[in-house]
């Protein structure tokens, strides 16, 4: 799509070209189910309407709108945008799998890091309060890692999930 942008709308300045391309790209994204000619016709009809009421988003297109080069460039760009969004749509499941894998990898690395660190003061305090609340015998927390204590707290909460989980109550 970026190679196409270099070859189209050569008569427009940089700002005009950018505005027009951004608008057409958004139009294609909104109307993916339509074919290329329908999207282009919708753009032309809307632009003519806005020019008639003197409220055009692209006043510089007034003379170009029926120009054959402009029409060809627009159709080419719309076609490329459509291909881009369809490709992106086809890649969505793969991207989701990749995101899920990265999430699991981060979780694993976090657990590895936590397994090497001593428990935090908050964890120790929370574990102490849970043991008192549920009358559970405390483990030797000096030998436990941060991950071990997290898992132990999780076990206590799972066992007593039917009870109220708030310490102060």
C-alpha positions in Angstrom: 0.0 0.0 0.0 2.9 2.4 0.8 4.4 1.8 -2.7 1.1 2.7 -4.3 0.9 5.9 -2.3 4.1 7.1 -3.8 2.7 6.6 -7.4 -0.7 8.2 -7.0 -2.2 11.7 -6.7 1.0 13.3 -8.1 -0.9 16.5 -8.7 -1.8 17.0 -5.0 0.5 18.4 -2.4 1.6 16.3 0.6 -1.1 17.5 3.0 -3.9 17.0 0.4 -2.7 13.6 -0.5 -2.4 12.5 3.1 -5.9 13.8 4.0 -7.5 12.1 0.9 -5.7 8.8 1.5 -6.6 8.7 5.2 -10.2 9.4 4.3 -10.3 6.7 1.6 -8.6 4.2 3.9 -11.2 4.8 6.6 -14.0 4.6 4.0 -12.7 1.2 2.9 -12.4 -0.1 6.4 -16.1 0.9 7.1 -17.3 -0.7 3.9 -15.2 -3.9 3.6 -18.2 -5.9 2.4 -18.7 -3.7 -0.6 -16.7 -4.0 -3.8 -14.2 -1.5 -5.0 -16.4 0.3 -7.5 -19.2 0.7 -5.0 -16.8 2.3 -2.4 -15.5 4.7 -5.0 -19.0 5.6 -6.2 -20.0 6.3 -2.6 -17.0 8.6 -2.2 -17.7 10.4 -5.4 -21.5 10.8 -4.6 -20.7 12.1 -1.1 -18.1 14.5 -2.4 -20.3 15.9 -5.1 -23.1 16.4 -2.6 -20.8 18.3 -0.2 -19.5 20.4 -3.1 -23.0 21.4 -4.0 -23.7 22.7 -0.5 -20.3 24.4 -0.3 -19.1 22.2 2.6 -16.6 19.9 0.9 -13.9 18.2 3.0 -11.7 18.3 -0.1 -12.3 21.5 -2.0 -9.2 20.9 -4.1 -11.0 17.9 -5.8 -13.6 20.1 -7.5 -11.8 20.0 -10.9 -10.1 16.6 -10.4 -13.2 14.5 -9.5 -14.0 13.5 -13.1 -10.4 13.4 -14.2 -9.4 9.9 -15.5 -6.1 9.9 -13.7 -7.7 10.7 -10.4 -10.3 8.0 -10.9 -7.7 5.4 -11.7 -5.5 6.5 -8.8 -8.5 6.3 -6.4 -9.6 2.9 -7.6 -6.0 1.6 -7.3 -5.7 3.0 -3.8 -9.1 1.6 -2.7 -8.1 -1.8 -4.1 -4.9 -1.8 -2.2 -6.6 -0.7 1.0 -9.2 -3.5 0.6 -6.4 -6.1 0.1 -4.6 -4.8 3.2 -7.7 -5.0 5.4 -8.7 -8.4 4.1 -5.1 -9.7 4.8 -5.2 -8.1 8.2 -8.6 -9.8 8.9 -7.2 -13.2 7.8 -4.2 -12.8 10.1 -6.4 -12.0 13.2 -6.5 -15.6 14.6 -2.8 -16.0 14.2 -2.2 -12.7 16.0 -4.5 -13.7 18.8 -2.6 -17.0 19.2 0.7 -15.1 19.3 -0.7 -12.6 21.9 -1.8 -15.6 24.1 1.5 -17.2 23.8 3.3 -14.0 24.8 1.0 -13.6 27.8 1.7 -17.2 28.9 5.5 -16.6 28.4 5.3 -13.4 30.6 3.4 -15.2 33.3 6.0 -18.1 33.3 8.9 -15.6 33.5 7.2 -13.8 36.3 6.7 -17.0 38.2 10.4 -17.9 37.7 11.4 -14.6 39.0 9.0 -14.8 42.0 10.3 -18.3 42.8 13.8 -16.8 43.5 12.6 -13.9 45.6 11.7 -13.9 49.3 8.1 -13.1 50.3 7.0 -9.5 50.6 5.9 -7.9 53.9 2.4 -7.6 52.5 2.3 -11.3 51.6 3.5 -12.3 55.0 1.0 -10.0 56.8 -1.9 -11.3 54.5 -0.9 -14.9 55.1 -0.7 -14.3 58.8 -4.2 -12.8 58.8 -5.7 -15.6 56.7 -4.2 -18.2 59.1 -5.7 -16.5 62.1 -9.1 -16.0 60.5 -9.5 -19.6 59.4 -7.5 -21.1 62.3 -4.9 -22.7 60.0 -1.5 -23.8 61.3 1.2 -21.6 59.7 4.0 -23.0 57.6 7.6 -22.0 58.1 7.5 -18.9 55.8 11.3 -18.4 56.0 11.9 -21.3 53.7 9.2 -20.3 51.2 9.7 -18.1 48.1 7.4 -15.3 47.0 5.7 -17.7 44.5 5.3 -20.5 47.1 3.6 -18.1 49.5 1.4 -16.8 46.7 0.3 -20.3 45.9 -0.3 -21.1 49.6 -2.5 -18.0 49.9 -4.3 -19.0 46.8 -5.0 -22.5 48.2 -6.4 -21.0 51.5 -8.7 -18.7 49.5 -9.9 -21.5 47.3 -10.6 -23.8 50.3 -12.6 -21.1 52.0 -14.2 -19.5 48.9 -17.7 -20.2 50.3 -16.8 -18.1 53.4 -16.5 -14.4 53.2 -13.1 -13.5 51.7 -12.6 -10.2 53.5 -10.2 -10.2 56.4 -11.7 -7.4 58.4 -15.2 -9.0 58.7 
